[in-house]
């Protein structure tokens, strides 16, 4: 490897680290958990209040949502694959937990508006 190769690798690393830091700086904590079942609002809960909610999904399926320490986590589900249980806890605006078999979607929403997610025409 030559000197210019090391310079190029260094520049790429600096750009990657800067992009990662910029992305993390833009994350905004949410303050509401909105639970949807089959596309309709099932319940809205504050993210700062520890609670648990059994969600009755479509076809008799159930999911257990735990809100604790500012995080929402799906800890149990009646669906066969349990992919929603394997998803990480969510806390930032726009993050979601999704259980397709039970048609359950749990989204984090912030009350503060952000101009970053605007659509440009």
Secondary structure, 3 states (H helix, E strand, C coil): CCHHHHHHHHHHHHHHHHHHHHHHHHCCECCEEEEEECCEEEEEEECCCCEEEEEECHHHCEEEEEEECCEEEEEEECCCCCHHHHCCCECECCCEEEECCCCEEEEEECCCCCCCCCCCC
